[in-house]
Amino acid sequence: MGIEENKEVASVKYPRIYADESGETHFDDVEIELTPTIAAPPAPPINLSSPMPATQFIYYSFPAGYIGEWHPVPHRQIFFILSGEIAGEVSDGEVRTFKTGDTVLGEDTVGKGHRTWVTSDTDVLTAVVQLS
């Protein structure tokens, strides 16, 4: 995930995994615009995205050496990588690696899904928000 800012617009970019009409999965990059907003008066404005409705929040801990073969996500959910490093492969063959500080949106709730494996020597800890 990266925050890009200039004098006019700030945005956040992160990858997502999605399934197409035939159930094949792909990576795509999402960019969300941030708008200067007074969120906590009297503090000055900060850049905020539009809200995303969520249903619950959980932690996932993937042990070092973990391999998750092909599977879809159980819910549309966004992962925040808190520690460690994990890789994901989608059915079109693309592989991406995610490290501490990265964000990934999982939307492949149908189809072949993706596979994941821990690439670090340590466990991977993620905070996961399941979206509505």
C-alpha positions as CSV (number, residue, x, y, z in Angstrom):
1,M,0.0,0.0,0.0
2,G,1.3,3.4,-0.8
3,I,0.0,6.9,0.0
4,E,0.5,9.4,-2.8
5,E,-0.1,13.1,-2.2
6,N,0.2,16.2,-4.2
7,K,-1.2,19.7,-3.7
8,E,-4.6,18.8,-5.0
9,V,-5.4,15.1,-4.3
10,A,-4.2,12.3,-2.0
11,S,-4.9,8.7,-2.6
12,V,-4.2,5.2,-1.4
13,K,-3.3,2.3,-3.7
14,Y,-3.5,-1.4,-2.9
15,P,-4.0,-4.7,-4.8
16,R,-7.1,-6.8,-4.8
17,I,-7.8,-10.3,-5.9
18,Y,-11.0,-10.9,-7.8
19,A,-12.7,-13.6,-9.8
20,D,-13.9,-12.9,-13.4
21,E,-17.1,-14.3,-14.9
22,S,-15.5,-17.7,-15.6
23,G,-14.2,-18.1,-12.1
24,E,-10.5,-17.3,-12.9
25,T,-8.8,-15.1,-10.4
26,H,-6.6,-12.0,-11.1
27,F,-4.8,-9.2,-9.3
28,D,-5.9,-5.7,-9.9
29,D,-4.8,-2.4,-8.4
30,V,-7.3,-0.2,-6.6
31,E,-6.9,3.5,-6.0
32,I,-9.0,5.3,-3.5
33,E,-9.1,9.1,-3.4
34,L,-8.7,10.8,0.0
35,T,-10.4,14.1,0.6
36,P,-9.4,16.7,3.2
37,T,-12.0,16.5,5.9
38,I,-12.4,17.9,9.4
39,A,-12.8,14.6,11.3
40,A,-12.2,15.6,14.9
41,P,-12.8,19.3,15.5
42,P,-10.9,21.4,16.5
43,A,-8.1,19.4,14.9
44,P,-7.2,20.5,11.4
45,P,-8.4,18.6,8.4
46,I,-7.0,15.2,7.5
47,N,-7.3,13.2,4.3
48,L,-10.1,10.6,4.5
49,S,-11.5,8.0,2.2
50,S,-15.2,7.3,1.9
51,P,-16.4,4.8,4.5
52,M,-16.5,1.1,3.6
53,P,-19.3,-0.8,5.5
54,A,-17.9,-3.7,7.5
55,T,-19.4,-6.6,9.4
56,Q,-16.5,-7.8,11.7
57,F,-12.9,-7.5,12.5
58,I,-10.5,-10.5,13.2
59,Y,-6.8,-11.3,13.3
60,Y,-5.3,-14.1,11.2
61,S,-2.0,-15.6,12.2
62,F,-0.3,-17.7,9.5
63,P,2.6,-19.8,10.9
64,A,6.0,-19.8,9.3
65,G,6.0,-22.5,6.6
66,Y,2.2,-22.2,6.0
67,I,0.9,-23.1,2.6
68,G,-2.8,-22.6,1.7
69,E,-3.6,-24.4,-1.5
70,W,-6.3,-23.1,-3.9
71,H,-9.2,-21.5,-2.1
72,P,-11.6,-18.5,-2.4
73,V,-11.9,-16.0,0.5
74,P,-14.8,-16.9,2.8
75,H,-16.0,-13.2,2.8
76,R,-15.1,-10.1,0.9
77,Q,-12.4,-8.8,3.2
78,I,-9.4,-6.6,3.5
79,F,-6.1,-7.8,5.0
80,F,-3.6,-5.5,6.7
81,I,-0.2,-7.2,7.0
82,L,1.1,-6.4,10.5
83,S,4.2,-8.6,10.5
84,G,5.9,-11.1,8.3
85,E,5.7,-11.7,4.6
86,I,3.3,-13.8,2.6
87,A,2.9,-14.5,-1.2
88,G,-0.3,-15.1,-3.2
89,E,-0.8,-16.6,-6.6
90,V,-4.0,-16.1,-8.7
91,S,-5.2,-18.5,-11.3
92,D,-3.9,-16.5,-14.2
93,G,-0.4,-17.3,-12.8
94,E,0.5,-13.9,-11.4
95,V,2.3,-14.0,-8.0
96,R,2.7,-11.0,-5.6
97,T,4.4,-10.8,-2.3
98,F,3.0,-8.8,0.6
99,K,5.1,-7.5,3.6
100,T,4.5,-5.6,6.8
101,G,2.5,-2.5,6.1
102,D,0.8,-3.8,2.9
103,T,-2.9,-4.0,2.4
104,V,-4.7,-6.6,0.2
105,L,-8.4,-6.7,-0.7
106,G,-9.8,-10.2,-1.2
107,E,-12.9,-10.3,-3.4
108,D,-12.5,-13.8,-4.9
109,T,-15.4,-15.4,-3.0
110,V,-16.3,-17.6,-6.0
111,G,-14.3,-19.5,-8.5
112,K,-10.9,-21.2,-8.2
113,G,-9.6,-18.7,-5.7
114,H,-5.9,-18.2,-4.9
115,R,-3.2,-19.9,-3.0
116,T,-1.0,-18.4,-0.3
117,W,2.3,-19.2,1.4
118,V,4.4,-17.6,4.1
119,T,7.7,-16.5,2.6
120,S,9.2,-15.1,5.9
121,D,11.0,-17.2,8.6
122,T,8.5,-15.8,11.0
123,D,4.7,-16.0,11.4
124,V,2.5,-13.6,9.5
125,L,0.0,-11.6,11.5
126,T,-2.8,-9.8,9.7
127,A,-5.7,-7.7,10.8
128,V,-8.7,-8.6,8.7
129,V,-11.9,-6.5,8.2
130,Q,-14.8,-8.4,6.6
131,L,-16.7,-6.0,4.4
132,S,-20.4,-5.8,3.8
